[in-house]
């Protein structure tokens, strides 16, 4: 039997079918790849429930998605762009809260049947239902990731989740924006049951009937292990201090003193991570605390107000813009012709079994699912690549994201050797050998002699122009750059570099491969250092200049971390290899002249064999691979020796950041970058530019082109031509333009 829905409900993607007393509500938002939540959807859903409530034959409800691999992916973020005031955002939050309050109070049992992404507002929706089923599919994930967009859950999530699973577990998920797999969600109590995907609907219908008939009465315990029978009050509180789980539950849920201690500690740890740059997690912590101490009504009001404030914050606006930028990139093929289709890549050859080659083999074989053949000059190198892949898979098994059997099957995608056997059928060959043009030309010729005529040759070079590399090719239109970042399995960016003769199908294919490997992909035009290496060079150069002037290593690193970078420049040099940066310097100076000349301050450091982490000595000491304190003996190799000067932290950070931003603007002006958007995405995902600032171009707009020019000219007068302003910046100042539309 079907209950006829009005046009409003149907327009928002709702359909309704009654089966043996169970109303099955299916949500399939039209003209959208995923289901998202909006005020219009909430209104339509409420009206569907009203129809169901009026129908006497309906005893219970099942709510499920009509999308293939999505339950509800969260709120429709487009609506935030039209919000003008915090009050508007607060009103939207209250509307969501009221809708889900009505859902929670619905007189007939409602079962949420979850398959695919159940995130943000989607999980808040499910939490208001009376019973939750999730499929055991790897496509199914549950979480409240709002803090990653500078927001907090705004439809009751900060109150319902702690009430359901305990504040300790809820804090862990909400403050970090974590998502969990179905098995973990079941263990935490977020879902009541996990079932195989093919029987989700059938089991949901059965549970709905059992709930209606009183045959099923879910018994839930709050938190991760204690039942309601545990010790209570001050006596129990002190008795449980020796028991971590007991201490956590009692402190958070039952005792004001313990709750204060734990929330104060949580805030302290939070600020250690965010350094006060990201307000959303801190506000979420405050809101959860209000609910625990003053009740749900007060908690919901605090949630709505905080949500409104965060929506209008600059940090959230920047993070949402980054989200839209990466979403837009996923729909592009990297060429000016949107009709160009990528070719299928089933087999990948990787040249070089080092850290980069092994990492590339992992993302190609395990994440992309291609058959991969690694070639290295000797058995030891080939073995290192396989061992690296095995190590990453073993770590995933330990984290329980894979079983041993699944890991073994994925490892089988990758083989290695010392010759070109297996390369004959390769669709794509990626070289990751030393930064030496003659060596790369020799390898390119060898590869073209053994591969198919339509095989693509991609270089993982970080500095050598692809145009120069293509000059050694018999088929230059199939030569391209694929610049990965270390460690390849963790770093999210792939920089694809095209030269003037690169075929569009080659570009589209490499962009598609990068996405299948889980990367955010930007396409840039060719030039020395491309984009990311080029803007990193003057940044690191300026750090070396400051060292030469007598700056303290730890103080310099701290200044940039306080600015918002994940690590400081000296730590970064140790990570990438001081020798690697030292070799790039002359290439940049040859291409761009004295303004890109590296100082001589680090010559003695490299000559001494201090290469960074890989040699177990650099600017810092290392123990069992872990960074310790600054090595004081390194100062004897630097100008001024152990006598260090005190520099203003703000000035140090400003000098380095201005170099990076100015060079990014040059790249846009010279056509290396295709857009300011790509420049921001590349700097954030490849180099760790602070996301809350939105990238170099958003940062330039926030400072103002005229003020940015003034600062550069100040340092140009003080320190020389390396601070010469980019011509495009001067043009923007004269024209009163910004890099993004106002």
FENLIN-V36820 format. One line per field, one symbol per residue. ss: DSSP state (~ for helix, > for strand, _ for the rest). phi: phi as a letter, one per 30 degrees, with the letter a starting at -180 (. if undefined). A space follows every 10 residues. Layout:
ss: ???
phi: ???
//
This chain:
ss: ______~~~~ ~__>>>>>>_ _>>>>>>___ ______>_~~ ~~~~~~~~~~ ~~~~_____> >>>>>____> >>__>_~~~~ ~~___~~~~~ ~~~~~~~~~~ ~~~~____>> >>>>__>>>_ ~~~~~~~___ >>>>>_____ >>>__~~~~_ ______~~~~ ~~~~~_~~~~ ~~~~~~__>> >~~~~~~~__ __>>>_~~~~ ~~~~~~~~~~ ~~~_______ __________ __~~~~~~~~ ~~_~~~~~~~ ~~~__~~~~~ ~~~~~~~~~~ ~~~~____~~ ~~~~~~~~~~ ~~~~_~~~~~ ~~~~~~~~~~ ~__~~~~~~~ ~~~~~~~~~~ __________ ______>>>> >___~~~~~~ ~~~~~~~___ >>>>>___~~ ~~~~~~~~~~ ~~~~~~~~__ ___~~~~~~~ ~__>>>>___ _______>>> >_____~~~~ ~~~~~~~~~~ _____>>>>_ _____~~~~~ _____~~~>> >>>>______ __>>>>>>__ ___~~~~~~~ ~~~~~~___> >>>>>_____ _~~~~~~~~~ ~~~~~~~~__ __~~~~~~~~ ~~~_____~~ ~~~~~~_~~~ ~~~~~~~~~~ ~~_~~~___~ ~~~~~~~___ _>~~~_>__> >>>__>>>>> _~~~~~~___ ________~~ ~~~~~~~~~~ ~~~~~~~~~_ _____~~~~~ ~~~~~~~___ ~~~__~~~~~ ~~~_~~~~~~ ~~~~~~~~~_ ~~~___~~~~ ~~~~~_____ __
phi: .ccdcddedd ddjcbbbcbh icdccccbdd hbdbdbcbed dddddedddd ddddddddca bccbccddbb dbdkdddedd dcdcbddddd dddddddddd dddddedceb ccccbjdbbh eddedddddc abcbdddddd bblbdeddci bbecbjddcd ddddcjdedd eedddcidcb deddddddjd cdacbdedce dddddddddd dddidbbecc cdiclccddd dbidddeddd edceddeddd ddcbbedddd eddddddddd dddchidcdd ddddddddde ddccjdeddd ddddddeddd edddddeddd ddeddddddd cccibdcddd cdcdccbbcb cjcdeddddd edddddddid dbbccbdbdd dddddddddd dddddddddi dbcedddddd eddcbbacbc djdecddbcc cbcddbdddd dddedddddc cddcdccccc ecbdededdd dccdbddcca cbccbcdedc ddcbccccce cddedddddd ddeedddicd cccbddleih cdddddeddd eddddddddj dddddddddd dddkddbddd ddddddjddd ddddeedddd dbiddcdddd ecedddddid cjedciaadc dbbhicdcdd ddddddccei hddccccddd dddddddddd dddddddddd idddadeddd dddddcbiee edcijedddd dddjeddddd ddddddddbj ddceddeddd dddddiccdc ed
//
